[in-house]
Amino acid sequence: MKILIISDIHGNRAALNAVLEEKADAIFCLGDMVNYGPYPKECIKIIRELTDKIVRGNHDNAIGKNAECGCSEKYKTLSDQGKIFTKTILDSHEKKFLANLPITMNIEMEGIKFLLSHGSPSGDIYKYLRPDVSDKELENELGDICADIVLIGHTHLPMKRKIKDVTIVNPGSVGQPRDGIPKASYAIWEDGAVEIKKVQYDIDDTVKGLQQSTIPKDHVARLEEILRRGGM
């Protein structure tokens, strides 16, 4: 059994398509299909056609429920402008789909218990558990959760940790990596082993889409810098 684990696509169709070259038996999506990128509608369509194992991210929530994204101050203005654009692109059915996605999901495959969440294992879609988080905090976050593999996203930073008998994995971001490596990041679970992987994609295609969008040009320039540098 091979599972493709993706998160934080953020409307980046080229990055998503590059990741999907990795064939798998199942796909888990940890949220944030939309915002920042130019192709939210296309990304939703692609993912929905491939899997129903999807949880809601803070940006999905912001668009679906017209809520705040809860972003850090560093990215809030970019998110707010992206939100305006994204809301004009998506129809009411797509927004309702985003709003109704579950916050967490428990899945058992081949005797392995997976927990899917965007921010924290408990379902806080706004909480950042970065790679430098302490073992103690992770242990507290796990609480009485019953899972072998806990999958989270949100930080755009890949991470693989082991706390007692639980493996915690963040696949990084497909559409807007922030670890200094401008490649689409994802994870593969296969026969009990987890590997974080990266793949090159057509950044120019994504930048062209941004330039053709209604996102203000100064924000487009900042988004392009993030994509080309793998963060800022």
C-alpha positions as CSV (number, residue, x, y, z in Angstrom):
1,M,0.0,0.0,0.0
2,K,1.4,3.4,-1.0
3,I,-0.2,6.6,0.2
4,L,0.5,10.1,-1.2
5,I,0.2,12.7,1.6
6,I,-0.2,16.3,0.5
7,S,-0.9,19.6,2.2
8,D,-1.0,23.4,1.5
9,I,-1.5,23.3,-2.2
10,H,-2.6,27.0,-2.2
11,G,-4.0,27.2,-5.7
12,N,-0.7,26.1,-7.3
13,R,-1.8,23.8,-10.1
14,A,1.6,23.3,-11.6
15,A,3.0,22.1,-8.3
16,L,0.1,19.8,-7.6
17,N,0.3,18.2,-11.0
18,A,4.1,17.6,-10.5
19,V,3.4,15.9,-7.2
20,L,0.7,13.8,-8.7
21,E,3.2,12.2,-11.1
22,E,4.0,10.1,-8.0
23,K,1.4,7.3,-8.4
24,A,-0.2,5.9,-5.2
25,D,-3.0,3.7,-4.1
26,A,-4.5,6.4,-1.9
27,I,-4.2,10.2,-1.4
28,F,-4.6,12.1,1.9
29,C,-5.0,15.9,1.7
30,L,-4.3,17.9,4.9
31,G,-6.0,21.1,3.7
32,D,-5.4,24.5,2.3
33,M,-6.2,23.8,-1.3
34,V,-6.8,27.5,-1.9
35,N,-5.5,31.1,-1.4
36,Y,-2.1,32.7,-2.4
37,G,-2.1,30.9,-5.8
38,P,-3.9,31.6,-9.1
39,Y,-5.7,28.3,-9.6
40,P,-7.9,27.5,-6.6
41,K,-10.8,26.2,-8.7
42,E,-8.6,23.8,-10.7
43,C,-6.9,22.5,-7.6
44,I,-10.2,21.8,-5.8
45,K,-11.4,20.0,-8.9
46,I,-8.3,17.9,-9.2
47,I,-8.2,16.8,-5.6
48,R,-11.9,16.1,-5.3
49,E,-11.7,13.8,-8.3
50,L,-8.9,11.8,-6.8
51,T,-9.8,11.5,-3.1
52,D,-12.4,12.1,-0.4
53,K,-9.7,11.9,2.3
54,I,-9.5,15.7,2.8
55,V,-9.5,17.8,6.0
56,R,-10.1,21.6,6.2
57,G,-7.3,24.0,6.5
58,N,-7.4,27.6,7.8
59,H,-7.5,29.0,4.3
60,D,-10.2,26.7,3.2
61,N,-12.1,27.8,6.3
62,A,-11.4,31.5,5.5
63,I,-12.9,31.1,2.1
64,G,-15.7,28.7,2.9
65,K,-16.9,30.5,6.0
66,N,-15.7,34.0,5.2
67,A,-13.5,33.9,8.3
68,E,-10.1,35.2,9.2
69,C,-7.2,33.1,8.0
70,G,-5.4,33.3,11.4
71,C,-2.1,33.8,9.5
72,S,1.0,35.2,11.0
73,E,1.5,39.0,10.5
74,K,4.2,38.3,7.9
75,Y,1.7,36.7,5.5
76,K,-1.6,38.2,6.5
77,T,-1.7,41.0,3.9
78,L,-0.8,38.5,1.1
79,S,-3.5,36.2,2.4
80,D,-6.2,38.9,2.6
81,Q,-5.6,39.9,-1.0
82,G,-5.5,36.3,-2.1
83,K,-8.8,35.8,-0.3
84,I,-10.5,38.6,-2.2
85,F,-9.3,37.0,-5.5
86,T,-10.2,33.5,-4.5
87,K,-13.7,34.4,-3.4
88,T,-14.4,35.9,-6.9
89,I,-13.1,32.7,-8.6
90,L,-15.0,30.1,-6.6
91,D,-18.7,29.5,-6.9
92,S,-21.1,28.9,-4.0
93,H,-20.9,25.1,-4.3
94,E,-17.1,25.1,-4.0
95,K,-17.2,27.5,-1.0
96,K,-19.8,25.2,0.6
97,F,-17.5,22.2,-0.1
98,L,-14.6,24.0,1.7
99,A,-16.8,25.0,4.6
100,N,-18.1,21.5,5.2
101,L,-14.8,19.7,5.2
102,P,-14.0,17.9,8.4
103,I,-11.5,19.3,10.8
104,T,-9.9,15.9,11.6
105,M,-10.3,12.5,10.0
106,N,-9.4,9.0,11.4
107,I,-8.6,6.4,8.8
108,E,-7.5,2.8,9.2
109,M,-5.7,1.1,6.4
110,E,-3.9,-2.3,6.6
111,G,-4.2,-2.2,10.3
112,I,-2.5,1.2,10.6
113,K,-4.4,4.0,12.3
114,F,-3.9,7.4,10.6
115,L,-5.1,10.8,12.0
116,L,-5.4,13.6,9.5
117,S,-5.5,17.2,10.7
118,H,-4.3,20.6,9.4
119,G,-2.8,22.4,12.3
120,S,-2.6,20.3,15.4
121,P,-3.7,16.7,16.2
122,S,-6.6,18.0,18.3
123,G,-8.0,19.9,15.3
124,D,-6.8,23.4,15.9
125,I,-6.5,24.6,12.3
126,Y,-4.5,27.7,13.4
127,K,-1.8,26.1,15.6
128,Y,1.7,26.0,14.2
129,L,3.7,22.9,15.2
130,R,7.0,23.8,13.6
131,P,10.0,21.3,13.2
132,D,11.7,22.8,16.3
133,V,8.7,22.1,18.6
134,S,9.7,20.3,21.7
135,D,9.0,16.6,22.3
136,K,7.1,17.7,25.4
137,E,4.8,20.0,23.5
138,L,4.1,17.3,20.9
139,E,3.4,14.8,23.6
140,N,0.9,17.2,25.1
141,E,-0.7,17.8,21.7
142,L,-1.2,14.1,21.2
143,G,-3.1,13.8,24.5
144,D,-5.3,10.7,24.4
145,I,-5.3,10.5,20.6
146,C,-5.3,6.9,19.4
147,A,-3.3,6.7,16.2
148,D,-0.1,5.2,14.8
149,I,0.5,8.0,12.3
150,V,-0.5,11.6,12.9
151,L,-0.4,13.8,9.8
152,I,-0.4,17.6,10.0
153,G,0.3,20.5,7.7
154,H,0.0,24.3,8.1
155,T,3.6,25.3,8.7
156,H,4.8,24.7,5.1
157,L,7.8,23.1,6.7
158,P,8.4,19.3,6.4
159,M,8.8,17.3,9.6
160,K,9.0,13.7,10.7
161,R,9.1,13.0,14.5
162,K,8.5,10.0,16.7
163,I,6.9,10.5,20.1
164,K,6.7,7.2,22.0
165,D,4.8,4.9,19.5
166,V,3.3,7.7,17.4
167,T,4.9,9.0,14.2
168,I,4.1,12.6,13.4
169,V,4.6,13.7,9.8
170,N,4.2,17.1,8.1
171,P,4.7,16.7,4.4
172,G,5.6,20.3,3.9
173,S,3.8,22.5,1.3
174,V,3.0,21.4,-2.2
175,G,2.2,25.0,-3.4
176,Q,4.2,27.4,-1.3
177,P,7.2,25.7,0.4
178,R,8.9,27.9,3.1
179,D,12.0,25.8,4.0
180,G,14.3,27.5,1.5
181,I,13.8,24.8,-1.2
182,P,11.6,26.0,-4.1
183,K,10.2,22.6,-4.9
184,A,6.8,21.0,-4.2
185,S,7.0,19.1,-1.0
186,Y,5.0,16.0,-0.1
187,A,5.3,12.7,1.8
188,I,4.9,9.0,0.9
189,W,3.8,6.3,3.3
190,E,4.6,2.9,1.9
191,D,4.6,-0.5,3.7
192,G,5.2,1.1,7.1
193,A,7.9,3.6,6.1
194,V,7.4,7.4,5.6
195,E,9.5,9.5,3.3
196,I,9.4,13.2,2.7
197,K,10.0,14.0,-1.0
198,K,10.4,17.1,-3.2
199,V,9.9,17.6,-6.9
200,Q,10.6,20.5,-9.3
201,Y,7.6,22.1,-11.0
202,D,7.0,24.9,-13.5
203,I,7.2,28.0,-11.3
204,D,7.0,30.2,-14.3
205,D,3.5,28.8,-15.1
206,T,2.3,29.7,-11.6
207,V,3.8,33.2,-11.7
208,K,2.2,33.8,-15.1
209,G,-1.2,32.8,-13.5
210,L,-0.6,35.2,-10.7
211,Q,0.3,38.0,-13.1
212,Q,-2.9,37.5,-14.9
213,S,-5.0,37.5,-11.7
214,T,-6.6,40.4,-10.0
215,I,-4.2,40.2,-7.1
216,P,-2.4,43.6,-6.7
217,K,0.9,43.7,-8.6
218,D,3.0,44.4,-5.5
219,H,1.5,41.3,-3.8
220,V,2.2,39.3,-6.9
221,A,5.8,40.3,-6.8
222,R,6.1,39.1,-3.1
223,L,4.3,35.9,-3.9
224,E,6.7,35.3,-6.8
225,E,9.7,35.9,-4.5
226,I,8.3,33.3,-2.0
227,L,7.9,30.7,-4.8
228,R,11.3,31.2,-6.3
229,R,13.2,31.3,-3.0
230,G,11.1,28.7,-1.2
231,G,10.1,31.2,1.5
232,M,10.9,34.7,2.6
